[in-house]
Amino acid sequence: MKIKNIFKNKSTMNTDNSEKECEVNENTVNEIESAAELTLEEQLQEDLANEKDKFLRLFAEFENFKRRTAKERMELFKTANEEVLQAILPILDDFDRAMVEISKSEDQVLLKGVELIHEKLKNTLVSKGLEQVDVKAGDAFNADFAEAITQIPAPSNDLKGKIVDVIEKGYKLGDKIIRFPKVVIGN
């Protein structure tokens, strides 16, 4: 009988030990699964953050591209007429010379008609963005805004290094000078 009890007690102990081992094994497995879930969740969060960052950078780059192309388009529109306006400038110069000669004549009707046409042409060119570069005799010479074609002895001391005469008017389109005024400088 004693032997039976010993075996019985031993088998009960084995059962208790195996239950404890099973509990320990289950706890270990649960901890490993939890850790795996956490690392998977952390990995997903990190991937999501990376994708958000890529998206934001791509969006910012696209916005910069849109801004840059819009600016280039506006610049192109501003200067698109440049070639046409440069071709018309000699005609405007001829009109100015004609106005001087016609004003010497006695025919006021002819003068009035040519003045109207001249003003209409100038107003049309101004509406397209053409502006006259403002330089006149007596101004200080600046090579950034005028082209010196010759130097002559200054008629007076106060005109030395200054503009003595404007030979040809200069024009700009927007902020860009498309034809520099041609001037004579006092020496």
Contact map, one row per residue, 1 for C-alpha under 8 A:
1111100000000000000000000000000000000000000000000000000000000000000000000000000000000000000000000000000000000000000000000000000000000000000000000000000000000000000000000000000000000000000
1111110000000000000000000000000000000000000000000000000000000000000000000000000000000000000000000000000000000000000000000000000000000000000000000000000000000000000000000000000000000000000
1111111000000000000000000000000000000000000000000000000000000000000000000000000000000000000000000000000000000000000000000000000000000000000000000000000000000000000000000000000000000000000
1111111100000000000000000000000000000000000000000000000000000000000000000000000000000000000000000000000000000000000000000000000000000000000000000000000000000000000000000000000000000000000
1111111110000000000000000000000000000000000000000000000000000000000000000000000000000000000000000000000000000000000000000000000000000000000000000000000000000000000000000000000000000000000
0111111111000000000000000000000000000000000000000000000000000000000000000000000000000000000000000000000000000000000000000000000000000000000000000000000000000000000000000000000000000000000
0011111111100000000000000000000000000000000000000000000000000000000000000000000000000000000000000000000000000000000000000000000000000000000000000000000000000000000000000000000000000000000
0001111111110000000000000000000000000000000000000000000000000000000000000000000000000000000000000000000000000000000000000000000000000000000000000000000000000000000000000000000000000000000
0000111111111000000000000000000000000000000000000000000000000000000000000000000000000000000000000000000000000000000000000000000000000000000000000000000000000000000000000000000000000000000
0000011111111100000000000000000000000000000000000000000000000000000000000000000000000000000000000000000000000000000000000000000000000000000000000000000000000000000000000000000000000000000
0000001111111110000000000000000000000000000000000000000000000000000000000000000000000000000000000000000000000000000000000000000000000000000000000000000000000000000000000000000000000000000
0000000111111111000000000000000000000000000000000000000000000000000000000000000000000000000000000000000000000000000000000000000000000000000000000000000000000000000000000000000000000000000
0000000011111111100000000000000000000000000000000000000000000000000000000000000000000000000000000000000000000000000000000000000000000000000000000000000000000000000000000000000000000000000
0000000001111111110000000000000000000000000000000000000000000000000000000000000000000000000000000000000000000000000000000000000000000000000000000000000000000000000000000000000000000000000
0000000000111111111000000000000000000000000000000000000000000000000000000000000000000000000000000000000000000000000000000000000000000000000000000000000000000000000000000000000000000000000
0000000000011111111100000000000000000000000000000000000000000000000000000000000000000000000000000000000000000000000000000000000000000000000000000000000000000000000000000000000000000000000
0000000000001111111110000000000000000000000000000000000000000000000000000000000000000000000000000000000000000000000000000000000000000000000000000000000000000000000000000000000000000000000
0000000000000111111111000000000000000000000000000000000000000000000000000000000000000000000000000000000000000000000000000000000000000000000000000000000000000000000000000000000000000000000
0000000000000011111111100000000000000000000000000000000000000000000000000000000000000000000000000000000000000000000000000000000000000000000000000000000000000000000000000000000000000000000
0000000000000001111111110000000000000000000000000000000000000000000000000000000000000000000000000000000000000000000000000000000000000000000000000000000000000000000000000000000000000000000
0000000000000000111111111000000000000000000000000000000000000000000000000000000000000000000000000000000000000000000000000000000000000000000000000000000000000000000000000000000000000000000
0000000000000000011111111100000000000000000000000000000000000000000000000000000000000000000000000000000000000000000000000000000000000000000000000000000000000000000000000000000000000000000
0000000000000000001111111110000000000000000000000000000000000000000000000000000000000000000000000000000000000000000000000000000000000000000000000000000000000000000000000000000000000000000
0000000000000000000111111111000000000000000000000000000000000000000000000000000000000000000000000000000000000000000000000000000000000000000000000000000000000000000000000000000000000000000
0000000000000000000011111111100000000000000000000000000000000000000000000000000000000000000000000000000000000000000000000000000000000000000000000000000000000000000000000000000000000000000
0000000000000000000001111111110000000000000000000000000000000000000000000000000000000000000000000000000000000000000000000000000000000000000000000000000000000000000000000000000000000000000
0000000000000000000000111111111000000000000000000000000000000000000000000000000000000000000000000000000000000000000000000000000000000000000000000000000000000000000000000000000000000000000
0000000000000000000000011111111100000000000000000000000000000000000000000000000000000000000000000000000000000000000000000000000000000000000000000000000000000000000000000000000000000000000
0000000000000000000000001111111110000000000000000000000000000000000000000000000000000000000000000000000000000000000000000000000000000000000000000000000000000000000000000000000000000000000
0000000000000000000000000111111111000000000000000000000000000000000000000000000000000000000000000000000000000000000000000000000000000000000000000000000000000000000000000000000000000000000
0000000000000000000000000011111111100000000000000000000000000000000000000000000000000000000000000000000000000000000000000000000000000000000000000000000000000000000000000000000000000000000
0000000000000000000000000001111111110000000000000000000000000000000000000000000000000000000000000000000000000000000000000000000000000000000000000000000000000000000000000000000000000000000
0000000000000000000000000000111111111000000000000000000000000000000000000000000000000000000000000000000000000000000000000000000000000000000000000000000000000000000000000000000000000000000
0000000000000000000000000000011111111100000000000000000000000000000000000000000000000000000000000000000000000000000000000000000000000000000000000000000000000000000000000000000000000000000
0000000000000000000000000000001111111110000000000000000000000000000000000000000000000000000000000000000000000000000000000000000000000000000000000000000000000000000000000000000000000000000
0000000000000000000000000000000111111111000000000000000000000000000000000000000000000000000000000000000000000000000000000000000000000000000000000000000000000000000000000000000000000000000
0000000000000000000000000000000011111111100000000000000000000000000000000000000000000000000000000000000000000000000000000000000000000000000000000000000000000000000000000000000000000000000
0000000000000000000000000000000001111111110000000000000000000000000000000000000000000000000000000000000000000000000000000000000000000000000000000000000000000000000000000000000000000000000
0000000000000000000000000000000000111111111000000000000000000000000000000000000000000000000000000000000000000000000000000000000000000000000000000000000000000000000000000000000000000000000
0000000000000000000000000000000000011111111100000000000000000000000000000000000000000000000000000000000000000000000000000000000000000000000000000000000000000000000000000000000000000000000
0000000000000000000000000000000000001111111110000000000000000000000000000000000000000000000000000000000000000000000000000000000000000000000000000000000000000000000000000000000000000000000
0000000000000000000000000000000000000111111111000000000000000000000000000000000000000000000000000000000000000000000000000000000000000000000000000000000000000000000000000000000000000000000
0000000000000000000000000000000000000011111111100000000000000000000000000000000000000000000000000000000000000000000000000000000000000000000000000000000000000000000000000000000000000000000
0000000000000000000000000000000000000001111111110000000000000000000000000000000000000000000000000000000000000000000000000000000000000000000000000000000000000000000000000000000000000000000
0000000000000000000000000000000000000000111111111000000000000000000000000000000000000000000000000000000000000000000000000000000000000000000000000000000000000000000000000000000000000000000
0000000000000000000000000000000000000000011111111100000000000000000000000000000000000000000000000000000000000000000000000000000000000000000000000000000000000000000000000000000000000000000
0000000000000000000000000000000000000000001111111110000000000000000000000000000000000000000000000000000000000000000000000000000000000000000000000000000000000000000000000000000000000000000
0000000000000000000000000000000000000000000111111111000000000000000000000000000000000000000000000000000000000000000000000000000000000000000000000000000000000000000000000000000000000000000
0000000000000000000000000000000000000000000011111111100000000000000000000000000000000000000000000000000000000000000000000000000000000000000000000000000000000000000000000000000000000000000
0000000000000000000000000000000000000000000001111111110000000000000000000000000000000000000000000000000000000000000000000000000000000000000000000000000000000000000000000000000000000000000
0000000000000000000000000000000000000000000000111111111000000000000000000000000000000000000000000000000000000000000000000000000000000000000000000000000000000000000000000000000000000000000
0000000000000000000000000000000000000000000000011111111100000000000000000000000000000000000000000000000000000000000000000000000000000000000000000000000000000000000000000000000000000000000
0000000000000000000000000000000000000000000000001111111110000000000000000000000000000000000000000000000000000000000000000000000000000000000000000000000000000000000000000000000000000000000
0000000000000000000000000000000000000000000000000111111111000000000000000000000000000000000000000000000000000000000000000000000000000000000000000000000000000000000000000000000000000000000
0000000000000000000000000000000000000000000000000011111111100000000000000000000000000000000000000000000000000000000000000000000000000000000000000000000000000000000000000000000000000000000
0000000000000000000000000000000000000000000000000001111111110000000000000000000000000000000000000000000000000000000000000000000000000000000000000000000000000000000000000000000000000000000
0000000000000000000000000000000000000000000000000000111111111000000000000000000000000000000000000000000000000000000000000000000000000000000000000000000000000000000000000000000000000000000
0000000000000000000000000000000000000000000000000000011111111100000000000000000000000000000000000000000000000000000000000000000000000000000000000000000000000000000000000000000000000000000
0000000000000000000000000000000000000000000000000000001111111110000000000000000000000000000000000000000000000000000000000000000000000000000000000000000000000000000000000000000000000000000
0000000000000000000000000000000000000000000000000000000111111111000000000000000000000000000000000000000000000000000000000000000000000000000000000000000000000000000000000000000000000000000
0000000000000000000000000000000000000000000000000000000011111111100000000000000000000000000000000000000000000000000000000000000000000000000000000000000000000000000000000000000000000000000
0000000000000000000000000000000000000000000000000000000001111111110000000000000000000000000000000000000000000000000000000000000000000000000000000000000000000000000000000000000000000000000
0000000000000000000000000000000000000000000000000000000000111111111000000000000000000000000000000000000000000000000000000000000000000000000000000000000000000000000000000000000000000000000
0000000000000000000000000000000000000000000000000000000000011111111100000000000000000000000000000000000000000000000000000000000000000000000000000000000000000000000000000000000000000000000
0000000000000000000000000000000000000000000000000000000000001111111110000000000000000000000000000000000000000000000000000000000000000000000000000000000000000000000000000000000000000000000
0000000000000000000000000000000000000000000000000000000000000111111111000000000000000000000000000000000000000000000000000000000000000000000000000000000000000000000000000000000000000000000
0000000000000000000000000000000000000000000000000000000000000011111111100000000000000000000000000000000000000000000000000000000000000000000000000000000000000000000000000000000000000000000
0000000000000000000000000000000000000000000000000000000000000001111111110000000000000000000000000000000000000000000000000000000000000000000000000000000000000000000000000000000000000000000
0000000000000000000000000000000000000000000000000000000000000000111111111000000000000000000000000000000000000000000000000000000000000000000000000000000000000000000000000000000000000000000
0000000000000000000000000000000000000000000000000000000000000000011111111100000000000000000000000000000000000000000000000000000000000000000000000000000000000000000000000000000000000000000
0000000000000000000000000000000000000000000000000000000000000000001111111110000000000000000000000000000000000000000000000000000000000000000000000000000000000000000000000000000000000000000
0000000000000000000000000000000000000000000000000000000000000000000111111111000000000000000000000000000000000000000000000000000000000000000000000000000000000000000000000000000000000000000
0000000000000000000000000000000000000000000000000000000000000000000011111111100000000000000000000000000000000000000000000000000000000000000000000000000000000000000000000000000000000000000
0000000000000000000000000000000000000000000000000000000000000000000001111111110000000000000000000000000000000000000000000000000000000000000000000000000000000000000000000000000000000000000
0000000000000000000000000000000000000000000000000000000000000000000000111111111000000000000000000000000000000000000000000000000000000000000000000000000000000000000000000000000000000000000
0000000000000000000000000000000000000000000000000000000000000000000000011111111100000000000000000000000000000000000000000000000000000000000000000000000000000000000000000000000000000000000
0000000000000000000000000000000000000000000000000000000000000000000000001111111110000000000000000000000000000000000000000000000000000000000000000000000000000000000000000000000000000000000
0000000000000000000000000000000000000000000000000000000000000000000000000111111110000000000000000000000000000000000000000000000010000000000000000000000000000000000000000000110000000000000
0000000000000000000000000000000000000000000000000000000000000000000000000011111111000000000000000000000000000000000000000000000000000000000000000000000000000000000000000000110000000000000
0000000000000000000000000000000000000000000000000000000000000000000000000001111111100000000000000000000000000000000000000000000000000000000000000000000000000000000000000000000000000000000
0000000000000000000000000000000000000000000000000000000000000000000000000000111111111000000000000000000000000000000000000000000100000000000000000000000000000000000000000000000000000000000
0000000000000000000000000000000000000000000000000000000000000000000000000000001111111100000000000000000000000000000000000000000000000000000000000000000000000000000000000000100001000000000
0000000000000000000000000000000000000000000000000000000000000000000000000000000111111110000000000000000000000000000000000000000000000000000000000000000000000000000000000000000000000000000
0000000000000000000000000000000000000000000000000000000000000000000000000000000011111111000000000000000000000000000000000000000000000000000000000000000000000000000000000000000000000000000
0000000000000000000000000000000000000000000000000000000000000000000000000000000011111111100000000000000000000000000000000000100001000000000000000000000000000000000000000000000000000000000
0000000000000000000000000000000000000000000000000000000000000000000000000000000001111111110000000000000000000000000000000000000000000000000000000000000000000000000000000000000001100000000
0000000000000000000000000000000000000000000000000000000000000000000000000000000000111111111000000000000000000000000000000000000000000000000000000000000000000000000000000000000000000000000
0000000000000000000000000000000000000000000000000000000000000000000000000000000000011111111100000000000000000000000000000000000000000000000000000000000000000000000000000000000000000000000
0000000000000000000000000000000000000000000000000000000000000000000000000000000000001111111110000000000000000000000000000000000000000000000000000000000000000000000000000000000000000000000
0000000000000000000000000000000000000000000000000000000000000000000000000000000000000111111111000000000000000000000000000000000000000000000000000000000000000000000000000000000000000000000
0000000000000000000000000000000000000000000000000000000000000000000000000000000000000011111111100000000000000000000000000000000000000000000000000000000000000000000000000000000000000000000
0000000000000000000000000000000000000000000000000000000000000000000000000000000000000001111111110000000000000000000001001100000000000000000000000000000000000000000000000000000000000000000
0000000000000000000000000000000000000000000000000000000000000000000000000000000000000000111111111000000000000000000000000000000000000000000000000000000000000000000000011000000000000000000
0000000000000000000000000000000000000000000000000000000000000000000000000000000000000000011111111100000000000000000000000000000000000000000000000000000000000000000000000000000000000000000
0000000000000000000000000000000000000000000000000000000000000000000000000000000000000000001111111110000000000000000001000000000000000000000000000000000000000000000000000000000000000000000
0000000000000000000000000000000000000000000000000000000000000000000000000000000000000000000111111111000000000000000001000000000000000000000000000000000000000000000000000000000000000000000
0000000000000000000000000000000000000000000000000000000000000000000000000000000000000000000011111111100000000000000000000000000000000000000000000000000000000000000000000000000000000000000
0000000000000000000000000000000000000000000000000000000000000000000000000000000000000000000001111111110000000000000000000000000000000000000000000000000000000000000000000000000000000000000
0000000000000000000000000000000000000000000000000000000000000000000000000000000000000000000000111111111000000010011000000000000000000000000000000000000000000000000000000000000000000000000
0000000000000000000000000000000000000000000000000000000000000000000000000000000000000000000000011111111100000000000000000000000000000000000000000000000000000000000000000000000000000000000
0000000000000000000000000000000000000000000000000000000000000000000000000000000000000000000000001111111110000000000000000000000000000000000000000000000000000000000000000000000000000000000
0000000000000000000000000000000000000000000000000000000000000000000000000000000000000000000000000111111110000110000000000000000000000000000000000000000000000000000000000000000000000000000
0000000000000000000000000000000000000000000000000000000000000000000000000000000000000000000000000011111111000010000000000000000000000000000000000000000000000000000000000000000000000000000
0000000000000000000000000000000000000000000000000000000000000000000000000000000000000000000000000001111111000000000000000000000000000000000000000000000000000000000000000000000000000000000
0000000000000000000000000000000000000000000000000000000000000000000000000000000000000000000000000000111111110000000000000000000000000000000000000000000000000000000000000000000000000000000
0000000000000000000000000000000000000000000000000000000000000000000000000000000000000000000000000000001111110000000000000000000000000000000000000000000000000000000000000000000000000000000
0000000000000000000000000000000000000000000000000000000000000000000000000000000000000000000000000000000011111110000000000000000000000000000000000000000000000000000000000000000000000000000
0000000000000000000000000000000000000000000000000000000000000000000000000000000000000000000000000000000011111111000000000000000000000000000000000000000000000000000000000000000000000000000
0000000000000000000000000000000000000000000000000000000000000000000000000000000000000000000000000000000000111111100000000000000000000000000000000000000000000000000000000000000000000000000
0000000000000000000000000000000000000000000000000000000000000000000000000000000000000000000000000000010000111111110000000000000000000000000000000000000000000000000000000000000000000000000
0000000000000000000000000000000000000000000000000000000000000000000000000000000000000000000000000010011000111111111000000000000000000000000000000000000000000000000000000000000000000000000
0000000000000000000000000000000000000000000000000000000000000000000000000000000000000000000000000000000000011111111100000000000000000000000000000000000000000000000000000000000000000000000
0000000000000000000000000000000000000000000000000000000000000000000000000000000000000000000000000000000000001111111110000000000000000000000000000000000000000000000000000000000000000000000
0000000000000000000000000000000000000000000000000000000000000000000000000000000000000000000000000010000000000111111111000000000000000000000000000000000000000000000000000000000000000000000
0000000000000000000000000000000000000000000000000000000000000000000000000000000000000000000000000010000000000011111111100000000000000000000000000000000000000000000000000000000000000000000
0000000000000000000000000000000000000000000000000000000000000000000000000000000000000000000000000000000000000001111111110000000000000000000000000000000000000000000000000000000000000000000
0000000000000000000000000000000000000000000000000000000000000000000000000000000000000000000000000000000000000000111111111000000000000000000000000000000000000000000000000000000000000000000
0000000000000000000000000000000000000000000000000000000000000000000000000000000000000000000100110000000000000000011111111100000000000000000000000000000000000000000000000000000000000000000
0000000000000000000000000000000000000000000000000000000000000000000000000000000000000000000000000000000000000000001111111110000000000000000000000000000000000000000000000000000000000000000
0000000000000000000000000000000000000000000000000000000000000000000000000000000000000000000000000000000000000000000111111111000000000000000000000000000000000000000000000000000000000000000
0000000000000000000000000000000000000000000000000000000000000000000000000000000000000000000100000000000000000000000011111111100000000000000000000000000000000000000000000000000000000000000
0000000000000000000000000000000000000000000000000000000000000000000000000000000000000000000100000000000000000000000001111111110000000000000000000000000000000000000000000000000000000000000
0000000000000000000000000000000000000000000000000000000000000000000000000000000000000000000000000000000000000000000000111111111000000000000000000000000000000000000000000000000000000000000
0000000000000000000000000000000000000000000000000000000000000000000000000000000000000000000000000000000000000000000000011111111100000000000000000000000000000000000000000000000000000000000
0000000000000000000000000000000000000000000000000000000000000000000000000000000000001000000000000000000000000000000000001111111111000000000000000000000000000000000000000000000000000000000
0000000000000000000000000000000000000000000000000000000000000000000000000000000000000000000000000000000000000000000000000111111111100000000000000000000000000000000000000000000000000000000
0000000000000000000000000000000000000000000000000000000000000000000000000000000000000000000000000000000000000000000000000011111111000000000000000000000000000000000000000000000000000000000
0000000000000000000000000000000000000000000000000000000000000000000000000000000010000000000000000000000000000000000000000001111111000000000000000000000000000000000000000000000000000000000
0000000000000000000000000000000000000000000000000000000000000000000000000000010000000000000000000000000000000000000000000000111111100000000000000000000000000000000000000000110000000000000
0000000000000000000000000000000000000000000000000000000000000000000000000000000000001000000000000000000000000000000000000000111111110000000000000000000000000000000000000011110000000000000
0000000000000000000000000000000000000000000000000000000000000000000000000000000000000000000000000000000000000000000000000000010011111000000000000000000000000000000000000011110000000000000
0000000000000000000000000000000000000000000000000000000000000000000000000000000000000000000000000000000000000000000000000000000001111100000000000000000000000000000000001111000000000000000
0000000000000000000000000000000000000000000000000000000000000000000000000000000000000000000000000000000000000000000000000000000000111110000000001000000000000000000000001111000010011000000
0000000000000000000000000000000000000000000000000000000000000000000000000000000000000000000000000000000000000000000000000000000000011111000000000000000000000000000000000100000000000000000
0000000000000000000000000000000000000000000000000000000000000000000000000000000000000000000000000000000000000000000000000000000000001111101000000100000000000000000001000000000000001000000
0000000000000000000000000000000000000000000000000000000000000000000000000000000000000000000000000000000000000000000000000000000000000111111000000000000000000000001011000000000000000000000
0000000000000000000000000000000000000000000000000000000000000000000000000000000000000000000000000000000000000000000000000000000000000011111000000000000000000000011111000000000000000000000
0000000000000000000000000000000000000000000000000000000000000000000000000000000000000000000000000000000000000000000000000000000000000001111100000000000000000010011100000000000000000000000
0000000000000000000000000000000000000000000000000000000000000000000000000000000000000000000000000000000000000000000000000000000000000011111110000000000000000000011000000000000000000000000
0000000000000000000000000000000000000000000000000000000000000000000000000000000000000000000000000000000000000000000000000000000000000000011111000000000000000000111000000000000000000000000
0000000000000000000000000000000000000000000000000000000000000000000000000000000000000000000000000000000000000000000000000000000000000000001111100100000000000000111000000000000000000000100
0000000000000000000000000000000000000000000000000000000000000000000000000000000000000000000000000000000000000000000000000000000000000000000111111100000000000000000000000000000000000000000
0000000000000000000000000000000000000000000000000000000000000000000000000000000000000000000000000000000000000000000000000000000000000000000011111111000000000000000000000000000000000000000
0000000000000000000000000000000000000000000000000000000000000000000000000000000000000000000000000000000000000000000000000000000000000000000001111100000000000000000000000000000000000000000
0000000000000000000000000000000000000000000000000000000000000000000000000000000000000000000000000000000000000000000000000000000000001000000001111110000000000000000000000000000010011000000
0000000000000000000000000000000000000000000000000000000000000000000000000000000000000000000000000000000000000000000000000000000000000010000011111111000000000000000000000100000000011110000
0000000000000000000000000000000000000000000000000000000000000000000000000000000000000000000000000000000000000000000000000000000000000000000000101111100000000000000000000000000000011110000
0000000000000000000000000000000000000000000000000000000000000000000000000000000000000000000000000000000000000000000000000000000000000000000000100111111000000000000000000000000000000111100
0000000000000000000000000000000000000000000000000000000000000000000000000000000000000000000000000000000000000000000000000000000000000000000000000011111000000000000000000000000000000111000
0000000000000000000000000000000000000000000000000000000000000000000000000000000000000000000000000000000000000000000000000000000000000000000000000001111100000000000000000000000000000011100
0000000000000000000000000000000000000000000000000000000000000000000000000000000000000000000000000000000000000000000000000000000000000000000000000001111110000000000000000000000000000001111
0000000000000000000000000000000000000000000000000000000000000000000000000000000000000000000000000000000000000000000000000000000000000000000000000000011111000000000000000000000000000001111
0000000000000000000000000000000000000000000000000000000000000000000000000000000000000000000000000000000000000000000000000000000000000000000000000000001111100000000000000000000000000000011
0000000000000000000000000000000000000000000000000000000000000000000000000000000000000000000000000000000000000000000000000000000000000000000000000000000111111011000100000000000000000000111
0000000000000000000000000000000000000000000000000000000000000000000000000000000000000000000000000000000000000000000000000000000000000000000000000000000011111010000000000000000000000000010
0000000000000000000000000000000000000000000000000000000000000000000000000000000000000000000000000000000000000000000000000000000000000000000000000000000001111111000000000000000000000000000
0000000000000000000000000000000000000000000000000000000000000000000000000000000000000000000000000000000000000000000000000000000000000000000000000000000001111111000000000000000000000000000
0000000000000000000000000000000000000000000000000000000000000000000000000000000000000000000000000000000000000000000000000000000000000000000000000000000000011111000000000000000000000000000
0000000000000000000000000000000000000000000000000000000000000000000000000000000000000000000000000000000000000000000000000000000000000000010000000000000001111111111100000000000000000000011
0000000000000000000000000000000000000000000000000000000000000000000000000000000000000000000000000000000000000000000000000000000000000000000000000000000001011111110000000000000000000000111
0000000000000000000000000000000000000000000000000000000000000000000000000000000000000000000000000000000000000000000000000000000000000000000110000000000000000011111000000000000000000000111
0000000000000000000000000000000000000000000000000000000000000000000000000000000000000000000000000000000000000000000000000000000000000000111110000000000000000011111100000000000000000000110
0000000000000000000000000000000000000000000000000000000000000000000000000000000000000000000000000000000000000000000000000000000000000001111110000000000000000010111111000000000000000011110
0000000000000000000000000000000000000000000000000000000000000000000000000000000000000000000000000000000000000000000000000000000000000000110000000000000001000010011111000000000000000011110
0000000000000000000000000000000000000000000000000000000000000000000000000000000000000000000000000000000000000000000000000000000000000001100000000000000000000000001111100000000000000011100
0000000000000000000000000000000000000000000000000000000000000000000000000000000000000000000000000000000000000000000000000000000000000011100000000000000000000000001111111000000000001111000
0000000000000000000000000000000000000000000000000000000000000000000000000000000000000000000000000000000000000000000000000000000000000000000000000000000000000000000011111000000000001111000
0000000000000000000000000000000000000000000000000000000000000000000000000000000000000000000010000000000000000000000000000000000000000000000000000000000000000000000001111100000000001110000
0000000000000000000000000000000000000000000000000000000000000000000000000000000000000000000010000000000000000000000000000000000000011000000000000000000000000000000001111110000000011100000
0000000000000000000000000000000000000000000000000000000000000000000000000000000000000000000000000000000000000000000000000000000000011100000000000100000000000000000000011111000011111100000
0000000000000000000000000000000000000000000000000000000000000000000000000000000000000000000000000000000000000000000000000000000001111000000000000000000000000000000000001111100011111000000
0000000000000000000000000000000000000000000000000000000000000000000000000000000000000000000000000000000000000000000000000000000001111000000000000000000000000000000000000111111111100000000
0000000000000000000000000000000000000000000000000000000000000000000000000000011001000000000000000000000000000000000000000000000011100000000000000000000000000000000000000011111111000000000
0000000000000000000000000000000000000000000000000000000000000000000000000000011000000000000000000000000000000000000000000000000011100000000000000000000000000000000000000001111110000000000
0000000000000000000000000000000000000000000000000000000000000000000000000000000000000000000000000000000000000000000000000000000000000000000000000000000000000000000000000001111110000000000
0000000000000000000000000000000000000000000000000000000000000000000000000000000000000000000000000000000000000000000000000000000000000000000000000000000000000000000000000001111111000000000
0000000000000000000000000000000000000000000000000000000000000000000000000000000000000000000000000000000000000000000000000000000000001000000000001000000000000000000000000111111111110000000
0000000000000000000000000000000000000000000000000000000000000000000000000000000001000100000000000000000000000000000000000000000000000000000000000000000000000000000000000111100111110000000
0000000000000000000000000000000000000000000000000000000000000000000000000000000000000100000000000000000000000000000000000000000000000000000000000000000000000000000000000111000011111000000
0000000000000000000000000000000000000000000000000000000000000000000000000000000000000000000000000000000000000000000000000000000000001000000000001110000000000000000000001110000011111100000
0000000000000000000000000000000000000000000000000000000000000000000000000000000000000000000000000000000000000000000000000000000000001010000000001110000000000000000001111110000000111110000
0000000000000000000000000000000000000000000000000000000000000000000000000000000000000000000000000000000000000000000000000000000000000000000000000111100000000000000001111100000000011111000
0000000000000000000000000000000000000000000000000000000000000000000000000000000000000000000000000000000000000000000000000000000000000000000000000111110000000000001111110000000000001111100
0000000000000000000000000000000000000000000000000000000000000000000000000000000000000000000000000000000000000000000000000000000000000000000000000001111100000000001111100000000000000111110
0000000000000000000000000000000000000000000000000000000000000000000000000000000000000000000000000000000000000000000000000000000000000000000010000001011101000001111110000000000000000011111
0000000000000000000000000000000000000000000000000000000000000000000000000000000000000000000000000000000000000000000000000000000000000000000000000000001111100011111100000000000000000001111
0000000000000000000000000000000000000000000000000000000000000000000000000000000000000000000000000000000000000000000000000000000000000000000000000000001111000011100000000000000000000000111
